[in-house]
């Protein structure tokens, strides 16, 4: 998107001058694009140099035109003084940028846009009227200040508004939010990022950032960033930070590539969170399990040596320990899901507040535009009732042609409708996120099963859209009493597993239906790799997984099986190697008697 778009409002009426103005606009847009892409300093400096040199040629041409036409000397001196002040400013920027690249910022672009619009619409417009009509410049009266303000505030500031709102929201989130440019250099980091990395807020030097990462993890982090930039893929990574107190700070980071409309890579955008507490809990749990297993072995050995008759008791104790371990693993998994749910609910709440007044304001704006359109149509009808040579009629027609009133009426309504559609889609995603994150709602209540599946599909859409086409064949299940948040967790596990079972791109089908008046069923079917009979027999065992080491805990389907059991339901599996897998869940619509 250009920082300034050339249109007929910027024409002054002298073809050579207008052509040069058009080229100046193109140079400023080029400078903005290089700034957004994070171009190297030499390229930026060369573009600034081209801008200065071309501006000098343009000013010399204008001054030659004024001299040949006998332009008002006093006003010509003022015109030339403005030229010299601009050249001095840009030459100073060019010199300072060689030692401080930060001067080539959006503040410089703000200055260029403001100066160029003001100069074209006021100073050069006055010169053109004087030269074209042979009128002394002091006798020409134009008021373009209001026009410049509208052009600057409504076009340029609107371009910056969404970026500033995003940064303001990101600064209040308890998560690491960052954006890099195409050179993998940070161009935005939120307040929580600087606090976590113990870096003073401001410009982030690449070496300063890398020095805060644990030496054993630096190469992995750099390679992950480079691979994501080259292959244009998202990534998830865990790494440690170096802290002054020698304590380990673990970061879990997820990032996606940013693409410009022309298809070029613009950098990465990521979100991270401090998982040190979780890591400490995992370490403590591992140590506790090791101690427990050691004590069990010692006790078992002592009992075996003391009395063989206690063999049955030992077996019972081993079985009890196994059940305890399974229960403990399920508890840890449930706590993790609850923590994720709380985080998701918090993020959804933070987004929902600004989204609410944006949506409300868009509806109000829609009504205002309709009213203004009616007022414009009324003015046009009134103008039609007056004589063509009436001053007000002539002024209205000139205004209508200048602003292209017919286009504004149609385009403004379309813009608001498109914005409302985007806001509505965003509200739906936030609502699904809030519904899905109600992990703490463990009580039974009336639950719309198909709406729950839709919400889950919306949440895991990013996991599915690159792997499979999702086909929904719903049977119109009516709401029934259950623990909806737990069933959503089951749906999520089955959908993610289905996507991971597909090698390239396939299809996932979700079906619902009634078995009879008291039972409903849900199918999640994929056309992926399928399972062998040996795998199918163990698929619900705790800690059993077919994924590589570090890619899965083996608790997802085990926990899902337990949730369905708690609902007095059952799960059936139909799978074949090379054909795919179908999970069918049966649930009672009435709570069985205790």
N, C-alpha and C positions, 0 to 999 in steps of 0.2 A: 504494500500500500504506500503511495507517495505521501510525503510530508506536506506537499503543496501541489494542487492540481491546476494546470493551466486551463483557463476558460475565457470567454469573451469579455467578462467583466474586467480583465486585466489589460485589454487593448486600449492604447492611448490614441491611435489614429495615424501614426507614422509607421509605415510598414517596416523600414529598416530597424527602427527602435523596438517595435513589437517582436521582431524575429530575435533580436539580441536578448530581450527580456525572457522570451521563451527558452533560450539556451541557458540563461542564468538559473531559471527554475529547474531545468534538467540537471545542472551541476549541483544545486543544493539537494535535490532528491538523491543524486548519486552519493553525496557525502553522508546523508542520513542512512542509506542502505549499507554503506561500508561500516558505519558506526554500529548498526544493528547486528551485522555479521561478524563483528570483531576482527576487521581486517588489520593487517600489520601496519606499524607506524609509518613505514616508508610510503605505502600506498595512500594512506590518509594524508600525509604531508604533500604528496604529489597532487592529490585532488584539490587541496586548499590552494596550492601554488597555481594550478590551472584556473581556479575561481578568481584569484587575485589578478592574474594576467589578463583574463578575458574581461573582467570588470574595468580594468584600466582602459582597454581598447573601447569598451562601450561608452565610458565616460568621455573619452576624447572625441568620439563620434557625436555625442550629444552637444558637447561644447562647441564643436565645429559648426553644427547646424545653427546653434544660437548666434554664433558670431556672424555667419553669412546672412542671417535674416535680420540683423540689427536688433536683437533681443534686448529688453530692458536691462541696462547695465547693472543696476543695483540688484535686481532679482537674479541676474546671471551670476553675480559674485556669490550670492547666497547658495545658488544651485551648485556652483563649483566647490564651495566650502563643504557642502554635504558630501560631494564626491571624495574630496581629500580626507575628510574625517573617516569615511568608510574604508578607504584604502589603508590609512594609518592603522585602524583597528585590526584589519585582516592580516596586515604584515606583522603586527605585534603578536597575533595569535599564532602565525606560522613560526615565528622565532621561539615563542614560549613552548610550543608543542614538542619541539625537538628535545627538550629536557623534562617536560611534564605533559604526558599524553592526556591527562584528565581535562585539559582545556578544550579538547575536541569532544565535548559532551553535548547532551541535549540542550544545555543552556546556550551554547554557541548556535545551535540550530534554531532555537527560539529567537535569538537575536537576528539571524539571517532572514527568517520568514517575516518577522515584524518589520525589519528595515526595508526589505524588498517590497512588501505590500504597501507600506506607507509611502515609499519613494515613487512607486509606479502610480498609485491611485491619487496622489496629491501633487508632488513636485513635477513628475514627468507629464501627468495629465494637464496641468496648468501650462507647461511649456508647449505641448502639442496643440492645445486650443489656441494659444497665442500665435504659433507659427502657421497653423492651418487657416485661421480666420483673419490673420493680419491685425489682431487686436493687441494693444499694449498689455503686457502681463499683469500690470497693477489694476487694470480694469476688469480682469477676469475673476469671477467669484465662484469657487466650488467648495463644497463641503463633503469631503470624503472620510472625515474622521469616524463617523458612525459606521460607514461601510467597512472601513478597515477593522474596527472593533468586532463587528459581526463575523467577518471573514476569519479573523484570528481566533476568536473565542469559540466559535461553533464548529470550525473545521479542524484546526490544529489542536486546540485543547481537548476536543472530543477524542482525538487519537491517543492522547496521553492519559485520559481519565481511567480507562479500563486497567492500564498498567499500574497506575497509582493505587487504585482500589485493591487490586490483587496484592500489592506489596503491603498495604495497610492491614489487610486481613491476615496475610502470612506472618506479619510481625507479632500477631497476638495468638498464634497457634503454638501449643507446646510440642512442636515437632521441628525437625531440621528441614527447612524449605530452601532450595537453591536452584539457580539457573546458570548455565555456562553458555559461552558463545561457540562458534564453530571451531575455535582453537582450543577448546577445553579449558578456557580461562573463566573464572567466576565473574558474572556481571550482576548477580544479585544473590545475597544471602540474608535470611531473616535474622531477627534479634536472637532467637533461640540457638541458631547455628553458631553465631559468634560466641555466645555464652558457653556452649558445649565445647567448642574448640579452643576456648581461652585465648581468643584473638581480639584485639581492640577493633571496634567497629569502624569500618572505612574500606579503603582499597585493599583487596586481598592479593598478596603476592603468591605465585605458585609455589615457590620454595618454602615460604612461611607456612602454607597450608600443608605441604607434604611433610614438613618437619614435625607436625603435631601427630601424624599417623605412626603407629608402632612400626619400627624398622622391618620386622618380619612380614608385615602386611602391605608395605608400600608398593612393591612391584605388582602384587595381585590387584590392588586398587587401580593403579595406572593402566595395567593391561586390560582390566574390565572396562574402564572408561574408553580406552582407544578402540576396543573391539565393538562396543556399542555404537561409537561414532562411525566406524567403518561399515558395519553390517546393518546399521539403523534398526537395532533391536533393543528391547527393554532388558533390564537386568536387576537382580537382587543379590546383595552382597553383605557379608558381615565382616567387620574389621575392628581393630582396637586403636585407641588413642593413647598417646603418651601424656601423662599428667605429672605435675610437679611433686605430688605426694606419692608417686610410684604406684598408685592404685590403677587397676585396669578399667577402662571405660569402653564398653562394647557398643558398637553402632550397627543397627540393621537398616540398610539403605536400599531403596527401590527407585529406579530412574527410567525415563522413556526419552526417545529422541524428539526434538522439535523440528518441524519441517515448515519451510516457507511455501507460499502458494505456488511458486514456480518450481517446486519439487526439490529445492536445494536444502541441504542440511544446515540448520541454524544453531545447533547446540543441544544440550541435554537439560532436562528438568527433573529434579529428584526430590524425594521426601525420605527422611530418616528418623529414627527414634533411638533413644538410649535404652538398651536392653541389658544393662549391667546387672540390674536386680534379678532379671530372669536367668542370666548366666550364673550368678551366684547361687540362685535357688537350685539350678540344675546340678551344679557342682556339689552343693550340700546334699542333694538328694542322692547323687551317685555315691558319695562317700558314705551316707547313711545306709544305702543298699549294700555296699561292700562290707560295712561293719556288721550289718544284719546277717548277710550270707556267711561271713566268717564265724559269727557266733553260732549260727545254725550248724555249720560244719563241725565246730568244736563240740557242741552239745550232742550232735548225732554220733560222733565218734565215741564220745564218753558213754553214751547210752548203749551203743553197740558192744563196746568192750565190757560194760557192766552186766548187761543182761539181754540175751537174744530174744527173750519173750516180749520185749518192749518194741519189737520191729513194727507191729501194727500202729502203735502210738506214734512212732517216728514218721511213718508214712502219712498218717493223718496230719501231723504237724507240718510236713512238707507241703501237703496239699493246701493247708491253711495259709502258709506263707505265700504260696503262688496266688491264691485268691486275694490276699492282702496286697500283693504287688500289682495285680490287675486293677483292683479298686483304687489303689494309689495313683496308677498311671491314668485311669479315667478321670480321677479328681483333678490331676494336674492339667489334663487336656481341657476339662470343663472350665477350670479357672482361667486358662489362656483364652478360651473363647469369650468368657465373660469380660476379660480385660480388653480384648479387641472390640467387643460390643460397646463397652463404655467409651473407648476412644472414638469409635465410629459415630456413636450418638453425640459426643461432644463436637466433633467436626461438623456433623449434619446440623446441629443447633447453631453453630457459628455461621455456617453458610446460609441457613434458613432465614436468619434475621435480616441481613442486607438484601437477600433475594426477595423477601416479602415486600419491602418498600420499593424495590425496583419494579416488581410486578404491579404494585398499586399505582406507582407513578406512571407506568406505561399505560395503564387503563385510563388514568386521568388525562394523560397526554393525548390519547386516542380521542377522547371526548372533546378536548380543547381544539384539536385539529379539525374535527367535524364542524365545530362551531365557527372556527376561523374560515373554513371552506364556505360555509353558508354566508358568512359576512362578505367574503370575496365575491361570491356569486351575486349577492344583493348589490354590492358596489358596482359590479359589471352591468347589472340590469339598470341601475340608476344612471350610470354613465350613458347607456343606450338611449335614455329618454331626453338627454340634453343634446344641444347642437354640437356638431363635430369640432367647431372652432372655439367652443367654451374652454377656458383655461384649465378647469378641473378635469374635463374630459381628456384634453391633450396630456395633462400630467399623469392621469391614470393609465392611459395607453402606453406612455413612455415607461412608467414603472412596471407595467405588466410585461412589456417586451424585455426590459432589462433583467428582471428576476425570473423570467419564464414561468409565469404564475400557473399556467395549466400543468406544466411538468411538476412543479412543487406540490400542487394539490394531490396529484396521483401518487408521486413518489413518496411523499410524507406518510400517506396512509399505508402504503406497502411496507415501508420501513418499520412502522409501529407494529403492523401485523406480524412481520418476521421476528421482531424482537419479542413480542408476546408469545409467539410459538416457541422460541428458544427458552424464554423464562418458564413456560409451562413444562417443557421437557426437563429443565433443571429441577423444578419443584417435584416432578415425579421421581427423579433419581434420588433426591434428598429424602422424600417420603419413604421410598423403598429402603433406603439406608437406615432410616430411623426405625422402621418396622422390623427390619432384619436384626438390628442391634439390640432388641429387647431380650437379651440373654437372661436378664435377672427375673423375667416373668416366668416363673417355673410352675405357677398354678394352672389348673385346667380352666379353660374358658372357651367360648364359642370362637371357632377359627375357620376362616375361608381358605380351604386347602389350595385351591387353584390360584387364588390371589397370592398366597404364600409362595407357590412355585414361581409365579411371575416376578415377585420381588426378589427371590433368590437368583433367578436368571438375570435380572437387571444388575445385581451385585457382582456376579461372577462373569458378566458379559465379556470383560477384558481377557479372561482365561479361555473363553469359548470361541470368540469371533474369528480368531486366527486359525482355529483347528477344525471347526465343524459348523454346518448349517443346523440350526435348531428348529425342529418341527413340533408344533404343539397340537395334540388331538385330545381335547378336553371333553369329558362326558357330562359336564354341568353338575359337579358335586356341590351340594348345599352345605353351608357351615355346620360343623358339629363340634362337640366339646372335646378338647385335647390340649396338650401343651404345644402351642404353635411354634414358639421359638426353637424348641428341640427338634420338631419335624423339619423346620427350615434348615437346621444344621445337617440333618440326614440328607435332604435334597442337595445341599451344597456339596457334601462329600461324594455323592453318587455322580453329580454332574461334572465335577472336577476330575474324578477318576475316569469317567467316560471320555473326556477330552484328552487326557494323558494316554489313553489306550489307542488313540488314533495317531498313526505315524505322520501322515501328510495333512490331508483335509478330507473330512468325511461328514457324516450326518449323525445327529443325536435326536432321538424322537422321545417326547414326553407325552404319555397318555394317562387318562384317568377314567374311571368308570365305577359302576356299582356291581357287586357280585350278587347281592340281594338287598333287601330293605335295610339290613343291619350292618353291612360290610361294604367298604369302598376299597379300590385298589389303585396303585400308582405304578406306572412303568417308566423306567429310564433305560433306553436301549441305544446302543452305539454299533457302528459297523467297523469297529477297530480290530485289534489283533486277536481278541478272544482269549480264553483261558483253557489250560489243560485240566483234566479231571483231578490231578493231584493238587493243582493250585486252587481249584474250586472247592475242594474239601477243606482247605485251610484258610480260606479267604477271610473268615471272621475271627481267626485266632488273634489274640493280642500280640503285638510286635511282629506279626508276619507281614512282610511286604515284598513285592516283586521289583520295587524301585532300587536304583543303585544306592550304595551307602551314603548317608547324608541327605538323601532326597525325600525320605519319608520315614515316619515314626511307626507305621503299622498299627496305629490306633484309630484311624478314621472309620473304617468299616466295623471294627470291634465296638467302638462307641455307638455307631449307628444301630448295630444289632441290639445293643442293650437298650437304647431309646425305644426301638420298636417293641422289644419285649415288655418294657415298662408300660407301654400303651396296649398290652395284651394282643399285639399283632404278630405278624411273621413276615419273613423275607424269603423269596424264592429266586433261584438263579438259573438261567438258561444260557449256556455259553458254548462256543465251538471255535477251535483254532482257525483263524483266517476269516471267520464269518462275523464275529462280534459277540457282544454280551447283552443280555436283558436282565435287569433287576426288577422284580415285581414285589411291591409292598402291599400287604393286606392290613387294614385297620378297621376296628369296630367303630360304628357311629354312635354306639351307646356305651356308657361306662359299665363294665361288668360288676356284678355285686361282689362285695368283699368276701 
